[in-house]
Every structure is written in structure tokens, then in C-alpha cells.
Amino acid sequence: MKTIGNIIWFVLSGLWLGISYLLAGLIACVTIIGIPFGIQAFKMASYVMWPFGRTLHRPRHRFPRA
């Protein structure tokens, strides 16, 4: 089911949203301040194009909580 959902999503709206995020990332990377935002926009483009079946993980803390 995930593959079918991904294909339908990609055809109907994932392609256009992915292209939009890629263009926004390129525009953000023009300035030094915008480079981190551009990199995150590139990551979002991959999630938008093929969203079903992916999971997001929280980073582990380096230091234990008190």
C-alpha cells in the first residue's frame, strides 16, 4: 500500500511540491545566512516527493538530563 500511495502522491502533487522546495533551496543558498535553510529545503523536497513509509527520528542527547 505504501508504494501505491507514494506513486499516486508523486503524480498528483509530490512532483510540483518537490520542485518548489528545490527552487526555494537554491534561492536560499545564494546567501551565507540562507545556506542552512537551503539544505533543510533540499531534505524536505525528498520527503515531499516520497512521503509514505518514512519515519523521523529525534536526535539522541549528548548529555544525560539531570
C-alpha positions in Angstrom: 0.0 0.0 0.0 2.9 2.4 0.7 4.2 2.1 -2.8 0.8 2.7 -4.4 0.2 5.7 -2.1 3.6 7.1 -3.0 3.0 6.8 -6.7 -0.4 8.5 -6.5 1.1 11.2 -4.3 4.0 11.8 -6.6 1.9 12.1 -9.7 -0.8 14.3 -8.2 1.3 16.8 -6.1 4.6 15.4 -4.9 6.5 16.4 -8.1 5.4 20.0 -8.0 6.0 20.4 -4.3 9.4 18.8 -4.6 10.4 21.1 -7.5 9.2 24.1 -5.4 11.3 23.1 -2.4 14.3 22.6 -4.7 13.9 26.0 -6.1 13.4 27.5 -2.7 16.6 25.7 -1.5 18.6 27.1 -4.4 17.4 30.6 -3.7 18.2 30.3 0.0 21.7 29.1 -0.8 22.6 32.3 -2.5 23.4 34.0 0.8 25.7 32.7 3.5 22.9 33.1 6.1 20.4 31.1 4.0 22.6 28.0 3.4 21.3 26.1 6.4 17.7 26.8 5.3 18.6 25.8 1.8 20.0 22.4 3.0 16.8 21.8 5.0 14.7 22.7 2.0 16.5 20.0 0.0 15.8 17.5 2.7 12.1 18.5 2.7 12.0 18.1 -1.1 12.9 14.4 -0.7 10.2 13.9 2.0 7.6 15.7 0.0 8.2 13.6 -3.2 8.1 10.2 -1.5 6.4 10.6 2.0 4.8 7.3 2.9 6.9 4.8 4.7 9.4 7.2 6.1 9.9 8.0 9.7 11.5 10.9 11.5 13.8 10.2 14.4 14.7 12.6 17.3 18.4 13.1 17.8 19.9 11.5 20.9 21.0 13.9 23.6 24.8 14.1 24.1 24.5 14.8 27.8 22.2 13.0 30.2 19.3 15.0 31.7 19.6 15.9 35.3 
